[in-house]
């Protein structure tokens, strides 16, 4: 793959594997998050999850520990 080409991130199998440990709701949220990362048109679907809506925004210039 070329460095300037974004590849879709497909981890559906991994989310499905973890579903029994995470629970169905969190697995659905993670699947929606991955879908939004792969396609910005699906970003609005995240608004139905409190896990998404309740996150505090972090400014882009915040340094990491």
C-alpha positions in Angstrom: 0.0 0.0 0.0 1.1 3.5 -0.7 1.6 5.7 2.4 -0.9 8.3 1.1 -3.8 5.8 0.7 -6.1 5.2 3.6 -7.2 1.6 3.9 -10.5 0.7 5.6 -10.1 -0.5 9.1 -11.9 -3.8 9.4 -11.9 -5.2 12.9 -15.5 -6.5 12.9 -14.2 -10.0 13.6 -12.3 -8.8 16.7 -15.3 -6.8 18.0 -17.4 -9.9 17.6 -14.8 -11.9 19.5 -14.8 -9.5 22.4 -18.6 -9.0 22.5 -19.2 -11.6 25.2 -16.7 -9.7 27.5 -17.7 -6.1 26.4 -21.4 -6.6 26.2 -23.7 -6.1 23.1 -24.1 -2.3 23.5 -20.4 -1.6 23.7 -19.7 -3.9 20.8 -22.3 -2.0 18.8 -20.7 1.3 19.7 -17.2 0.1 18.7 -18.6 -1.1 15.4 -20.2 2.3 14.8 -17.0 4.0 15.8 -15.0 1.9 13.3 -17.6 2.6 10.6 -17.3 6.4 11.2 -13.5 6.2 11.1 -13.7 4.5 7.7 -16.5 6.8 6.4 -17.2 10.3 7.7 -20.7 10.1 6.4 -21.4 7.6 9.2 -20.2 10.0 11.9 -23.7 11.1 12.8 -24.7 7.6 13.8 -22.4 8.0 16.9 -24.8 10.6 18.3 -27.1 7.9 19.5 -24.4 6.6 21.9 -23.9 8.3 25.3 -20.3 7.0 25.3 -19.8 9.4 22.4 -21.8 12.3 23.5 -20.5 12.4 27.0 -16.8 12.7 26.0 -15.1 15.9 26.8 -13.4 17.4 23.7 -9.6 17.5 23.9 -7.9 20.4 22.0 -5.7 19.3 19.2 -2.7 21.1 20.7 -2.9 19.2 24.0 0.4 17.4 24.7 0.3 13.7 25.6 1.8 12.5 28.9 
